[in-house]
């Protein structure tokens, strides 16, 4: 069986997918609320059961611009991490919702702001859970109170809703491919995503500005020791997934990862656009299979054209029709 990208048409950015039991759950912001889509297959996300699980208050510090929500199952409960502000981007911060029932599409309560000890602009938060249960929050933030550059920070957590230590600089835009931007815009590292394989821990992140064609994915690999020590992370010198003009694919970034229904294949979901000058509204959600190198690092093939038919993930029993 075959399918064609995109899984979700524009505008559909910052895709987050998680598999739990026999179901896939896709979390996104939609019309200023947070929506969770339930599907038995990866390629069926666009036809899945949709549920608005949380709407913000009309006013206040988390009432506007809900960005990049992520759904996590931690310590026996569901949590949704998202960025929001009061209508002024300078006030963007990370927030967390906690489930009331054991249902990803159930009721959530606002647990509060995930406030770092250094409380500054923050978006794109995710959680790294170590084998010993240690939780580490990883996000994109500004070093100061102005939009000059975005870098990746990490900090320890005492529980899924509390940051318990100072932020530590994990990565900043240093390579040329990380520093493409628009006129007077910031250089960017954002969208960190945890990717584990065996004993290997990686963070795949987005680099350059998200509105332009040069947006791409970079790779950080944990070399062992203290996970909160930045020198224990190695940055790849080149992007691991980027635009493919021959296939009409640009601005490849902000991904998440899952496995096929039978558990034998690894898949990446990412957003991209067909028009190199399309801007944020042109982004759609796409999926491709990826494999692994002998050293435990991911191997991503070039992003494919929307016209290319792909094999559905192994174990899918329902043929995609889009």
N, C-alpha and C positions, 0 to 999 in steps of 0.2 A: 504494500500500500504506500501511497505517496501523499505528500502535502506540499503546499506552497506557503512561504512567508508572505505577509506578516500574520502573526497570530492575532494581533489587534491592530487596527488601522490608526492612522494619525487622528488626533494627537494621543499618543500613548508612549510615555517615557518612563524611565527609572523602574523597569520591571522587577518585581520581587515574587518569587515562587518558592513554595515549600511543599514537600510531600509528607503526608502524615497518614499512616495506615494505607488504605487503598485509594486515597484521594489526593489531588493536587489543589493547593490554595494559592490564589494569585491576589496580592494585596496592592492597591493603588489609591491615589487620591483622585476623586471624580466630583466635579462641580462643588468644590470646597467641602466635601465630606470624604470619609475613608470607606472604601468598598472592598469586600472580600469576595472573590469569585471561586466557586467550587466546581471541579471537573474531574472525571475519572481518567482523563488523558491530558498530556501536555498540549497536543495540537488542538484539543477541544476547548481550551481556555476561552476563546472568543464566543463560544456557545454555552458556556457554563452558567450555573445558577448564581445570580448576583445578589448581594446583600449589603445594604448600607449599615455598617456596624457602629459608626460614630459620626456625629455632626458637632462642630464647634459652637461655642456660644456666639451670640451676635457681635459682641465686643470683648476686648480683653487681650492679653498677651499671646494667646494661642488661637485667635479667632480667624486669622487670615493666612493665605498663602501656605496651605498644607502641602509639604513636599516630601516625596520619596518615602512613603511609609513602608516599614518592614514588619512582617509577622514572625515571631519567634516562639518556640515552646521551650520554656526554661523552668526548671525546678517544679514541674507539675502544673504549670499554668501557661496560658497564652498571653503574650505581650506584643503590643504594636508600638514601634518607635517611629516618630515622625518629627519633621521640622515645621515650625509655624511662627508667625509674628502677629503684631497688632495692626498691620497694614503698612508698616515701615520696615523695609528689608534689613536695616541696621539692627533691628531687634529680633532677628531670627534666632531661635534657640531650639534645643531638642526637648521633646516631650514623650511621655510614655503612658500607654493605656494598659490596663490589666483586665483580663477576662473574668466574668462572674461565673459562667458555666464552662464546662469542659467542651467547648464548641468554638472553633475558629470563627464561625459566623454568628456567634451569640452576642450577648451583652457585654459591653466594656465600660469601665469607669476610668476617668482621668486620674491617674496616680500622681501626676505632677510633672514639673520640669526636671529633666536630668541635668542638674546644675553642677558643672565642674567647679573645682575650687577657684580656678581662674574663669570667671563667668563672662565669656565673650561670645560673639557671633558663632553659630554652630549649625551645621546641616548634615544630612546623609549619615546618620548614626547607625552602627551595627554592633553586634556582640560576638566576641570570640570566647567560646567555652573550651577551656582546657580539660584534659583527661582527669585531672584531680578536682574538677569542679570550679576552679578559679574562673571568674568572669572578667573580661576586659572590654571596655567600651572604646570603639574606634570611630572617629568622625572627621569631618572637614571643617576647618575653622579659620578665622582671621587671627594673625599674631597680635594685631592691635585693633583699634576701633574704626578702621577705615578699610575700604575694599581695594587693597593694593595687590595682595596675593592670598590664595587659599592653600593651606597645608593640611596634612593629616596628623591628627593627634590621637593618643591613646591614654587611658587612665584605668586604674583598678576599680572594680565594683564590689560593694559588700553584699548586694542583692540585685535582682534584675531592675530595680528602679532607683538605685542610689550609686552615684560615683563617690568613691571614698579616698581619692588622692589627687595630687596635682596632675595636670595634663602634661604629657611628654611628647615632644616633637618626634614623629615617626618618619615623615617624608615631606619634602618640599620640591617645587619644580626646579630642577637643576639642568636636565638635558634639554636640548633645543626642542625636541618633539613634545616636551611637557609645557612649553612656554608660548605656544601659538595663542593669540588672543585678538580681540577686536581693538579698535582705536581707543586708547586710554583705559582698556579693560584690564582685569587682574590676570596674573598667571595662576594656573589652577592645578591642584591635586584634590580630587573629591571622589565620592561614590565608592568607598572601600568595601570590599566583599571578601569574606573568609572562604577559602577553598582548601579542603583537607584531602589528602590521599595517603593512605597508610600512616606512616609516622611523620609525613611532611605537612607543614602548615604554610599556606600562602595567603597573601592578600592581593587580590586583583583590584586595581583602582583606575579611575578615569583621569585623564590628563589633557591639558589645554582647555580652551573655553567651550562649553557645551553647545553653544549656538553656531559654531563654525565647523567646516568640513574636516578639520584636522583633529577633532576630538577623537581620542583613542584610549586603549587600555594598556596599563603598565602592570608590572609584577614585582611584589616584594616576597621574599622567601625567608622563613625563620630558620636560623642556623643552630638553634639550641641555646640553653642557658636561661636567663631571666627574660621572659617574654616582653617585659616592660623596659628592657634596655635596648635603645635604638640601634646600637652597634651590632646587635645580634640579628638584625634584619639586613638582607642583601637585596639591592634594587637591580633589576635587569636593565641593561644599557640601552635596550631597544623596546619599542612597544610590542606587545604580544598579540594584539588584534587592532587593526586600523582600517582606514578607508580602502575601498577597492573600486577605483574609477571605471575600470573596464566592465565591472558588473553593475555600475550605477549605484554604488553604496558609499555613503559618506557619514561622517559624524558618528562613528561606532563607539558606543560607550555605555556606562552605568548598567552593569550586568547583575545576574544572579545565577545560581547553579542548582541543578537537580539531577535525578537519575531516571532512566526509563522505567516503565511499569514493572518489567521483570528484573530490574536491578543490575542489568549487565552493561548498560551504556551510561556515559556521563554527557549531560547536555548543558549548554549555556543559553540563557536568554539575555538579550541585549536590545538596546534601541539604536536605530539608525535612520537616515533619511535618504531619499532618492535625488533630491535637489541640493547641490552643494551650497546654495544660498537660501535654503528653505527656512532656516531658523527653527526655533523651538516647536512651533506648531506643526512641523513636517515630520516629526519623529514617530516611528511605529515600532511595535514590539516584535522581535524575531527570535527564532530558535535554531541552533545548529548543534550537532554532535561534536564532541572533542575527545581526544585521547591523551595518553601520558608518555613521556619520555622515560628512559631507564633511570634517570636521576630523580624521578618523582615530580618533575615539573610538567605543567599542562602544555599540550600542543593544540593550538587553535588554527584551523584552516582559514583561509581568507573568506570574508563574508560573501555570501552568494547573492546573485540577482534574485529579484522577486519572481522572475520567470522560471527559475530553475526548480524542478520537482525534486524533493528530498524524500528519502525513506522515512516513514514514521518511526518514532522510537520503538525499540523492541518490546513486544508485549502489548502494544496498543490493539485493542479488539474492535475499535470503532474507526472507520475510515474518515479522515478529514475531508471536508467538501469545499473548503475555501481555497 
